[in-house]
Amino acid sequence: MSPRARAVMLQATGSHAGKTVLAAGLCRLLARRGLRVAPFKAQNMSLNAHVAAGGGEMGWAQVMQAEAAGVPPRVEMNPILLKPFAEARSQVVLLGRALHDTDARGYYCLAPRLWPAVRRSSRTSAAATRCWAARSPIPTASRAAASRPAWACGRWRPRSRPGRSRGGCARWLPDGPDFEGYEIHVGATTADGPSRPPLEVEGRAEGCVSADGRVWGTYVHALFEQGAARRRVLAYDRIADALAACLDPRVLRELGAS
């Protein structure tokens, strides 16, 4: 009988706290120690989905974490994907396939069908690993802007001028790589002190990086959806090294114990 997989859950008090990046770093750290590890998040909300093997859709966050773990992404790593398309309405994608369009009330009515799929997916992920990093054990309420920014493959289309695209591509400064994405502009941003742009879009500078290089921001979305650009930002081994320096070694040894 194979040993039971050990689970690690990362939690925070809100969104944009760093759970996704830390989970990726933990996947890489444990994989480097010889463990078979996989990410798991019961529910994700994103307009941009990765097409996994077999054609199913899943959230990009778990794709990135699977890349860090050195395993192929599977829809079971993110069994529920919510794709917002209107005010308080989303398309529910279950195990990679579109299920229903619903509002929040209707979504919770789907719980009797969704929860068994989440449990099966967690068992499937655990069966193939010795340790899996979870961001959320059950479907939880999520909020996100239900905007639909314009998308033009390989080119940039401003939301303020739907139907008119401007040529050009984006690239990381100073030496690439090029990548595709889209922009959402809400308000205006000014830099407080010296800064430099991290990106070039259509020949113009985009975003800013703090003087010490530790903080950067941009209106460009989908940076993590293409491998070269994603790995430029998310240096998995650097994140793993930082975690290794902070974690109690006894915890890591316990995770690797049979």
FIZA-847098 format. One record per residue (C-alpha): residue number from 1; residue in one letter; x, y, z. Coordinates in steps of 0.1 Angstrom, whole numbers. Layout:
<pts>
<pt i="NUM" aa="A" x="X" y="Y" z="Z"/>
...
</pts>
This chain:
<pts>
<pt i="1" aa="M" x="0" y="0" z="0"/>
<pt i="2" aa="S" x="15" y="34" z="-10"/>
<pt i="3" aa="P" x="20" y="59" z="17"/>
<pt i="4" aa="R" x="-7" y="86" z="22"/>
<pt i="5" aa="A" x="2" y="120" z="6"/>
<pt i="6" aa="R" x="8" y="148" z="31"/>
<pt i="7" aa="A" x="-11" y="181" z="24"/>
<pt i="8" aa="V" x="1" y="216" z="31"/>
<pt i="9" aa="M" x="-25" y="244" z="30"/>
<pt i="10" aa="L" x="-15" y="281" z="24"/>
<pt i="11" aa="Q" x="-40" y="306" z="37"/>
<pt i="12" aa="A" x="-42" y="344" z="39"/>
<pt i="13" aa="T" x="-68" y="370" z="50"/>
<pt i="14" aa="G" x="-75" y="382" z="14"/>
<pt i="15" aa="S" x="-66" y="381" z="-23"/>
<pt i="16" aa="H" x="-33" y="393" z="-37"/>
<pt i="17" aa="A" x="-14" y="383" z="-5"/>
<pt i="18" aa="G" x="11" y="361" z="-23"/>
<pt i="19" aa="K" x="-5" y="326" z="-18"/>
<pt i="20" aa="T" x="-1" y="316" z="-54"/>
<pt i="21" aa="V" x="35" y="325" z="-56"/>
<pt i="22" aa="L" x="44" y="309" z="-23"/>
<pt i="23" aa="A" x="26" y="277" z="-33"/>
<pt i="24" aa="A" x="47" y="276" z="-65"/>
<pt i="25" aa="G" x="79" y="281" z="-45"/>
<pt i="26" aa="L" x="68" y="254" z="-20"/>
<pt i="27" aa="C" x="61" y="230" z="-49"/>
<pt i="28" aa="R" x="96" y="237" z="-63"/>
<pt i="29" aa="L" x="113" y="234" z="-29"/>
<pt i="30" aa="L" x="96" y="200" z="-22"/>
<pt i="31" aa="A" x="103" y="187" z="-57"/>
<pt i="32" aa="R" x="140" y="196" z="-53"/>
<pt i="33" aa="R" x="140" y="174" z="-22"/>
<pt i="34" aa="G" x="128" y="144" z="-42"/>
<pt i="35" aa="L" x="91" y="145" z="-34"/>
<pt i="36" aa="R" x="63" y="140" z="-60"/>
<pt i="37" aa="V" x="43" y="172" z="-54"/>
<pt i="38" aa="A" x="13" y="188" z="-71"/>
<pt i="39" aa="P" x="-8" y="219" z="-65"/>
<pt i="40" aa="F" x="-45" y="220" z="-58"/>
<pt i="41" aa="K" x="-71" y="247" z="-56"/>
<pt i="42" aa="A" x="-107" y="238" z="-54"/>
<pt i="43" aa="Q" x="-120" y="269" z="-70"/>
<pt i="44" aa="N" x="-104" y="296" z="-91"/>
<pt i="45" aa="M" x="-118" y="327" z="-108"/>
<pt i="46" aa="S" x="-102" y="339" z="-140"/>
<pt i="47" aa="L" x="-111" y="350" z="-175"/>
<pt i="48" aa="N" x="-80" y="334" z="-189"/>
<pt i="49" aa="A" x="-78" y="297" z="-188"/>
<pt i="50" aa="H" x="-51" y="272" z="-198"/>
<pt i="51" aa="V" x="-61" y="243" z="-221"/>
<pt i="52" aa="A" x="-49" y="212" z="-204"/>
<pt i="53" aa="A" x="-44" y="177" z="-219"/>
<pt i="54" aa="G" x="-77" y="165" z="-233"/>
<pt i="55" aa="G" x="-89" y="201" z="-240"/>
<pt i="56" aa="G" x="-102" y="209" z="-205"/>
<pt i="57" aa="E" x="-98" y="244" z="-191"/>
<pt i="58" aa="M" x="-81" y="252" z="-158"/>
<pt i="59" aa="G" x="-67" y="282" z="-140"/>
<pt i="60" aa="W" x="-33" y="295" z="-149"/>
<pt i="61" aa="A" x="-22" y="297" z="-113"/>
<pt i="62" aa="Q" x="-22" y="259" z="-110"/>
<pt i="63" aa="V" x="-5" y="256" z="-144"/>
<pt i="64" aa="M" x="23" y="277" z="-131"/>
<pt i="65" aa="Q" x="25" y="258" z="-98"/>
<pt i="66" aa="A" x="26" y="225" z="-117"/>
<pt i="67" aa="E" x="54" y="238" z="-138"/>
<pt i="68" aa="A" x="73" y="247" z="-106"/>
<pt i="69" aa="A" x="67" y="212" z="-93"/>
<pt i="70" aa="G" x="78" y="196" z="-126"/>
<pt i="71" aa="V" x="45" y="178" z="-133"/>
<pt i="72" aa="P" x="21" y="182" z="-162"/>
<pt i="73" aa="P" x="-10" y="203" z="-154"/>
<pt i="74" aa="R" x="-43" y="184" z="-149"/>
<pt i="75" aa="V" x="-78" y="198" z="-146"/>
<pt i="76" aa="E" x="-81" y="179" z="-112"/>
<pt i="77" aa="M" x="-56" y="205" z="-98"/>
<pt i="78" aa="N" x="-83" y="231" z="-103"/>
<pt i="79" aa="P" x="-117" y="213" z="-105"/>
<pt i="80" aa="I" x="-138" y="245" z="-105"/>
<pt i="81" aa="L" x="-130" y="275" z="-126"/>
<pt i="82" aa="L" x="-153" y="305" z="-126"/>
<pt i="83" aa="K" x="-152" y="328" z="-157"/>
<pt i="84" aa="P" x="-170" y="361" z="-150"/>
<pt i="85" aa="F" x="-188" y="376" z="-180"/>
<pt i="86" aa="A" x="-214" y="400" z="-165"/>
<pt i="87" aa="E" x="-222" y="418" z="-133"/>
<pt i="88" aa="A" x="-223" y="391" z="-106"/>
<pt i="89" aa="R" x="-226" y="363" z="-132"/>
<pt i="90" aa="S" x="-200" y="337" z="-142"/>
<pt i="91" aa="Q" x="-196" y="306" z="-163"/>
<pt i="92" aa="V" x="-189" y="276" z="-141"/>
<pt i="93" aa="V" x="-163" y="252" z="-156"/>
<pt i="94" aa="L" x="-162" y="218" z="-138"/>
<pt i="95" aa="L" x="-133" y="195" z="-144"/>
<pt i="96" aa="G" x="-124" y="215" z="-176"/>
<pt i="97" aa="R" x="-159" y="216" z="-191"/>
<pt i="98" aa="A" x="-185" y="244" z="-191"/>
<pt i="99" aa="L" x="-213" y="235" z="-168"/>
<pt i="100" aa="H" x="-236" y="265" z="-163"/>
<pt i="101" aa="D" x="-238" y="302" z="-164"/>
<pt i="102" aa="T" x="-251" y="314" z="-130"/>
<pt i="103" aa="D" x="-252" y="341" z="-104"/>
<pt i="104" aa="A" x="-239" y="338" z="-69"/>
<pt i="105" aa="R" x="-271" y="323" z="-55"/>
<pt i="106" aa="G" x="-273" y="298" z="-83"/>
<pt i="107" aa="Y" x="-237" y="289" z="-78"/>
<pt i="108" aa="Y" x="-242" y="278" z="-42"/>
<pt i="109" aa="C" x="-272" y="257" z="-53"/>
<pt i="110" aa="L" x="-247" y="237" z="-74"/>
<pt i="111" aa="A" x="-228" y="227" z="-43"/>
<pt i="112" aa="P" x="-242" y="192" z="-41"/>
<pt i="113" aa="R" x="-228" y="185" z="-76"/>
<pt i="114" aa="L" x="-196" y="205" z="-72"/>
<pt i="115" aa="W" x="-184" y="192" z="-38"/>
<pt i="116" aa="P" x="-181" y="155" z="-48"/>
<pt i="117" aa="A" x="-160" y="165" z="-78"/>
<pt i="118" aa="V" x="-137" y="185" z="-56"/>
<pt i="119" aa="R" x="-133" y="156" z="-32"/>
<pt i="120" aa="R" x="-125" y="132" z="-61"/>
<pt i="121" aa="S" x="-101" y="157" z="-76"/>
<pt i="122" aa="S" x="-82" y="161" z="-43"/>
<pt i="123" aa="R" x="-79" y="123" z="-40"/>
<pt i="124" aa="T" x="-67" y="120" z="-76"/>
<pt i="125" aa="S" x="-40" y="147" z="-70"/>
<pt i="126" aa="A" x="-30" y="131" z="-37"/>
<pt i="127" aa="A" x="-28" y="96" z="-52"/>
<pt i="128" aa="A" x="-1" y="107" z="-77"/>
<pt i="129" aa="T" x="21" y="125" z="-51"/>
<pt i="130" aa="R" x="38" y="123" z="-18"/>
<pt i="131" aa="C" x="28" y="159" z="-9"/>
<pt i="132" aa="W" x="4" y="184" z="-24"/>
<pt i="133" aa="A" x="2" y="221" z="-17"/>
<pt i="134" aa="A" x="-34" y="234" z="-14"/>
<pt i="135" aa="R" x="-46" y="270" z="-16"/>
<pt i="136" aa="S" x="-82" y="262" z="-6"/>
<pt i="137" aa="P" x="-98" y="229" z="5"/>
<pt i="138" aa="I" x="-134" y="238" z="-5"/>
<pt i="139" aa="P" x="-152" y="262" z="-28"/>
<pt i="140" aa="T" x="-152" y="296" z="-12"/>
<pt i="141" aa="A" x="-169" y="329" z="-21"/>
<pt i="142" aa="S" x="-148" y="349" z="-45"/>
<pt i="143" aa="R" x="-151" y="384" z="-58"/>
<pt i="144" aa="A" x="-136" y="398" z="-90"/>
<pt i="145" aa="A" x="-143" y="425" z="-115"/>
<pt i="146" aa="A" x="-166" y="412" z="-142"/>
<pt i="147" aa="S" x="-150" y="432" z="-169"/>
<pt i="148" aa="R" x="-143" y="418" z="-204"/>
<pt i="149" aa="P" x="-112" y="435" z="-217"/>
<pt i="150" aa="A" x="-106" y="433" z="-254"/>
<pt i="151" aa="W" x="-81" y="407" z="-266"/>
<pt i="152" aa="A" x="-62" y="407" z="-298"/>
<pt i="153" aa="C" x="-38" y="378" z="-303"/>
<pt i="154" aa="G" x="-3" y="391" z="-307"/>
<pt i="155" aa="R" x="-14" y="427" z="-307"/>
<pt i="156" aa="W" x="-28" y="453" z="-283"/>
<pt i="157" aa="R" x="-64" y="466" z="-284"/>
<pt i="158" aa="P" x="-73" y="494" z="-260"/>
<pt i="159" aa="R" x="-106" y="490" z="-242"/>
<pt i="160" aa="S" x="-115" y="526" z="-250"/>
<pt i="161" aa="R" x="-115" y="519" z="-287"/>
<pt i="162" aa="P" x="-133" y="486" z="-292"/>
<pt i="163" aa="G" x="-128" y="471" z="-327"/>
<pt i="164" aa="R" x="-96" y="491" z="-334"/>
<pt i="165" aa="S" x="-63" y="474" z="-329"/>
<pt i="166" aa="R" x="-29" y="489" z="-328"/>
<pt i="167" aa="G" x="1" y="469" z="-341"/>
<pt i="168" aa="G" x="30" y="459" z="-320"/>
<pt i="169" aa="C" x="39" y="434" z="-293"/>
<pt i="170" aa="A" x="51" y="437" z="-257"/>
<pt i="171" aa="R" x="85" y="427" z="-244"/>
<pt i="172" aa="W" x="105" y="427" z="-212"/>
<pt i="173" aa="L" x="131" y="453" z="-210"/>
<pt i="174" aa="P" x="159" y="454" z="-218"/>
<pt i="175" aa="D" x="163" y="422" z="-238"/>
<pt i="176" aa="G" x="130" y="404" z="-239"/>
<pt i="177" aa="P" x="113" y="380" z="-242"/>
<pt i="178" aa="D" x="83" y="391" z="-262"/>
<pt i="179" aa="F" x="48" y="380" z="-251"/>
<pt i="180" aa="E" x="11" y="386" z="-256"/>
<pt i="181" aa="G" x="-14" y="401" z="-232"/>
<pt i="182" aa="Y" x="-40" y="428" z="-227"/>
<pt i="183" aa="E" x="-43" y="461" z="-208"/>
<pt i="184" aa="I" x="-69" y="473" z="-183"/>
<pt i="185" aa="H" x="-66" y="509" z="-173"/>
<pt i="186" aa="V" x="-85" y="523" z="-143"/>
<pt i="187" aa="G" x="-75" y="557" z="-132"/>
<pt i="188" aa="A" x="-39" y="570" z="-134"/>
<pt i="189" aa="T" x="-7" y="560" z="-117"/>
<pt i="190" aa="T" x="23" y="581" z="-109"/>
<pt i="191" aa="A" x="56" y="570" z="-95"/>
<pt i="192" aa="D" x="68" y="583" z="-62"/>
<pt i="193" aa="G" x="105" y="587" z="-66"/>
<pt i="194" aa="P" x="129" y="572" z="-92"/>
<pt i="195" aa="S" x="117" y="543" z="-112"/>
<pt i="196" aa="R" x="122" y="525" z="-145"/>
<pt i="197" aa="P" x="98" y="507" z="-168"/>
<pt i="198" aa="P" x="98" y="469" z="-169"/>
<pt i="199" aa="L" x="80" y="466" z="-202"/>
<pt i="200" aa="E" x="77" y="480" z="-237"/>
<pt i="201" aa="V" x="43" y="480" z="-254"/>
<pt i="202" aa="E" x="40" y="493" z="-290"/>
<pt i="203" aa="G" x="73" y="511" z="-286"/>
<pt i="204" aa="R" x="63" y="529" z="-254"/>
<pt i="205" aa="A" x="74" y="523" z="-219"/>
<pt i="206" aa="E" x="49" y="506" z="-196"/>
<pt i="207" aa="G" x="48" y="502" z="-159"/>
<pt i="208" aa="C" x="75" y="510" z="-133"/>
<pt i="209" aa="V" x="100" y="493" z="-111"/>
<pt i="210" aa="S" x="111" y="507" z="-78"/>
<pt i="211" aa="A" x="147" y="519" z="-74"/>
<pt i="212" aa="D" x="157" y="488" z="-54"/>
<pt i="213" aa="G" x="141" y="465" z="-79"/>
<pt i="214" aa="R" x="119" y="448" z="-54"/>
<pt i="215" aa="V" x="85" y="463" z="-64"/>
<pt i="216" aa="W" x="71" y="467" z="-99"/>
<pt i="217" aa="G" x="37" y="473" z="-113"/>
<pt i="218" aa="T" x="20" y="474" z="-147"/>
<pt i="219" aa="Y" x="-15" y="477" z="-164"/>
<pt i="220" aa="V" x="-6" y="447" z="-185"/>
<pt i="221" aa="H" x="-24" y="414" z="-177"/>
<pt i="222" aa="A" x="-16" y="378" z="-187"/>
<pt i="223" aa="L" x="21" y="381" z="-179"/>
<pt i="224" aa="F" x="22" y="346" z="-165"/>
<pt i="225" aa="E" x="3" y="329" z="-193"/>
<pt i="226" aa="Q" x="33" y="322" z="-215"/>
<pt i="227" aa="G" x="63" y="302" z="-203"/>
<pt i="228" aa="A" x="92" y="325" z="-211"/>
<pt i="229" aa="A" x="76" y="356" z="-197"/>
<pt i="230" aa="R" x="63" y="338" z="-167"/>
<pt i="231" aa="R" x="97" y="323" z="-158"/>
<pt i="232" aa="R" x="113" y="357" z="-163"/>
<pt i="233" aa="V" x="92" y="370" z="-134"/>
<pt i="234" aa="L" x="87" y="339" z="-113"/>
<pt i="235" aa="A" x="122" y="325" z="-108"/>
<pt i="236" aa="Y" x="110" y="293" z="-91"/>
<pt i="237" aa="D" x="143" y="284" z="-76"/>
<pt i="238" aa="R" x="148" y="318" z="-61"/>
<pt i="239" aa="I" x="114" y="316" z="-44"/>
<pt i="240" aa="A" x="122" y="281" z="-32"/>
<pt i="241" aa="D" x="156" y="293" z="-18"/>
<pt i="242" aa="A" x="138" y="321" z="1"/>
<pt i="243" aa="L" x="113" y="297" z="16"/>
<pt i="244" aa="A" x="141" y="272" z="25"/>
<pt i="245" aa="A" x="158" y="300" z="44"/>
<pt i="246" aa="C" x="126" y="308" z="64"/>
<pt i="247" aa="L" x="111" y="274" z="70"/>
<pt i="248" aa="D" x="119" y="253" z="100"/>
<pt i="249" aa="P" x="140" y="224" z="85"/>
<pt i="250" aa="R" x="121" y="200" z="108"/>
<pt i="251" aa="V" x="89" y="208" z="89"/>
<pt i="252" aa="L" x="105" y="199" z="56"/>
<pt i="253" aa="R" x="119" y="167" z="70"/>
<pt i="254" aa="E" x="84" y="158" z="83"/>
<pt i="255" aa="L" x="68" y="164" z="49"/>
<pt i="256" aa="G" x="93" y="140" z="33"/>
<pt i="257" aa="A" x="88" y="113" z="59"/>
<pt i="258" aa="S" x="72" y="81" z="48"/>
</pts>
